Amino acid sequence: MRKFDLLEKLEVYQIDILIYLSNVGGTTTKKELLRHLDIGNYFLSKLLEELMTSAKKSNDCFSIEVNKHTIIFQTKPDYSLHTLYNELIIHAPKYTILEELLLCGTIDVTRLCEKIGISHSTYFRKINELNILLNEFDLTIQNGSLLGSELQIRFFYVSLYSVTDPKHQLKAPNVDPRIYETANHIQQLLGSPMSVLARKKLIIYLSLLKRRNAQKTIPDFSELEPFFNNKSDICSQKRFVNALKNSRLFKKINETLGSFLVYYSFKMPPDEIILLLLFMLGEDIIPANSHCLKELDLIERYSRFFIQTLNNEFFDFMKTCYPNTCLNNYHRSTLQYYLNSISYRHLIFKGHIDSYWELNYTEQEKTIHSESIQHFVNYLKEKYPVIFVDPTHDTVLITKYAHALSFYEECVKIKISVGIFIEGDLLCKKKFTDQWIKYVGLNTFAEAGPFAPNQFYDLVISNVDCSYLKKRGKYFFFLTNYNEKKDFSDLDQLLYKIYSS
């Protein structure tokens, strides 16, 4: 599902106009815009009128000036298209319908149509459009209610709110202070600060939990299918869930969430803790350096969880592609965390909301469809066919595997060793040595440090043209000026030449 699928046709064109204007420097002619959009004069005039109305409502955060032949677009420094994009979405009929389902549990069609200003026939057309989008999440709207597994419903709304960023709903006093307290307590239990995005997702989740309990729309979990959306290894999934119920993390979360629900006089369903823990695993809520990960690793091993199998397959494949290479402990633990994360997400949830307006897939597609990653994916499809069951959902996993492969390649790639020797007074020497180390470090294939007399380098960089220094490197680069642009340009060419040789 793409974020802009929630917009109406008119709004899609409006965003397209602003993106085009931004890309060309803010000014263009009507003729160029008509050619870009492939529309007529009347429709363009209507679009520009709507944009000028939006500009007035933005308190002059952006402006559209229409002259006889030209159009000028300007924004304040702290205002972005992302902000306008989200404002358009949260006022779109499809988004309003989704929010009504969340806030009220069910839809009163007549009242909602009056609120949005649409007819009944338009409402039902929007429901059909939404059901096409929601199918990716195994959700559907029927008789004014959202149907699907409880975890999928929560996952969908967390995803939706994460990409549309309804800040007014996530700030005090709009968020119950008790929710913030519970999020803080969970963070303490994890023993490490959560990322900003992880904390935001957890707050949204707890807000959803409170609201759905108040609406009494949470179904009996005992009547549901297994918690995992993907049925690749149901036996290991059951073993994992049972082991998770006996973990220290489960007991701590149980106490925290129990206090949260009791405060509102809500009953604690038997598997509510499991839902929260699975959500946390699938949405990267648990930090990479949390002490809880050690216990989770033991649980995965004990239950012979399928994620361990997938990770081992990936590392074995990388060893085949890059024999005689080895990751250091830091890189391996980082990659292990990432692989766990993408596997949990793929196995637990279904669906994805692309938060970008227009993503440039050129380089990404090259990576995804590169020979290596395609070979790995084909191998998994043949050996574990139940992993890949939905092309749209599978693309997200394949893309993330491509990122993992790229990370592995970067880690094992042999880097060019560079020694920096700057002559001068103490402060200048330190300043310019650090400057050049930092600049060389911008290249992923080079690693620089202060010159060491007992070391031999691929390249020595210095402001002193000295035969001794030249002998300590395969190549020597003489600085004409510490920060002259020509030095940067020439050095880039030399580094690339060394790397390519």
Buried (B, 14 or more C-beta within 10 A) or exposed (E): BBBBBBBBEEBBBBBBBBBBBEEBEBBBBBEBBBEBBEBEEEEBEBBBEBBBEBBEEBEEBBBBBBEEEBBBBBBEEEBBBEBBBBBBBBBBBBBBBBBBBBEBBEBEEEEBBEEBEBEEEEBEEBBEBBEEBBBBBBBBBEEBEBEBBBBBBBBBBBBBBBBBBBEEBBEEEEBBEBBBBBBEBBBEBBEBEBEEEBBBBBBBBBBBBBBBBEEEBBEEBEEEEEBBBBEBBBEBBBBBBEBBBEBEBBEBBBEBBBEBBEEEEBEBBEBBBBBBBBBBBBBBBBBBEBEBBEBBBEBBEEBEBBBBBBBEBBBEBBEEBBEEBEBEEEBBBBBBBBBBBBBBBBBBBBBBBBBEBEEEEEEEEEBBEBEBBEEBBEEBEEEBEEBBEBEEBBEBBBBBBBBBBBBBBEBBEEBBBBBBBBEBEEEEBEBBBEBBBEBBBEBEBBBBBBBEEEEEBBBBBBBEEBEEBBEBBBBBBBBEEBEEEEBEEBBBEBBBEBBEE
